[in-house]
Amino acid sequence: MIAFDIRTSLLATILLVALGCFAPATFAETETESDEKNKFSILVGVTSETRRDKGPTLGLEYERRLDAVLGVGLLAEHVFGDLDFSILAVPLFFHTGRWKFLIAPGVEDSDLGTEFLLRIGGDYGFEVGRWEIAPGIDVDFVDGEVVPVIGVAIGRDF
């Protein structure tokens, strides 16, 4: 129970910090797209049956664009179910048009222990005003298993 409380506190802290960074952009003057180097997204999805019991997944993603093609960021997710899993990764993003691909080394923490993971994935972003809706597929390689994650990211540049 203590581990769950720590993971929940960590996820809540990350959410508050991300919202603190995101909220000022909502009230700031409109910037040109070339000035918008940051993106914050909320992820909603489902993780496969194999390792994480087809659990509902909720996460946060932050990206800092380095140029038109590359970005780096932070990814935090929590998978709910019989066993709770938390994922923390540092993605490297590759952009080509509306497509975004990522490779992200990180860790998976659960009641079973902490394991190294590597996430590879991609999504396609649809613009809706200043927001982006991006359905995507990721695959986590962790402890010799392949774990697909399907979801939608809703994000905004700032």
HELIX and SHEET records of a PDB file:
HELIX    1   1 ILE A    2  PHE A   27  1                                  26    
HELIX    2   2 GLU A   33  ASP A   35  5                                   3    
HELIX    3   3 GLU A   49  ARG A   52  1                                   4    
SHEET    1   A 9 PHE A 126  VAL A 128  0                                        
SHEET    2   A 9 TRP A 131  VAL A 142 -1                                        
SHEET    3   A 9 GLY A 113  TYR A 124 -1                                        
SHEET    4   A 9 TRP A  99  SER A 110 -1                                        
SHEET    5   A 9 PHE A  85  ALA A  89 -1                                        
SHEET    6   A 9 LEU A  70  VAL A  79 -1                                        
SHEET    7   A 9 PRO A  56  ARG A  65 -1                                        
SHEET    8   A 9 ASN A  38  THR A  47 -1                                        
SHEET    9   A 9 GLU A 145  ASP A 157 -1                                        
SHEET    1   B 5 PHE A 126  VAL A 128  0                                        
SHEET    2   B 5 TRP A 131  VAL A 142 -1                                        
SHEET    3   B 5 GLY A 113  TYR A 124 -1                                        
SHEET    4   B 5 TRP A  99  SER A 110 -1                                        
SHEET    5   B 5 LEU A  92  THR A  96 -1                                        
END                                                                             
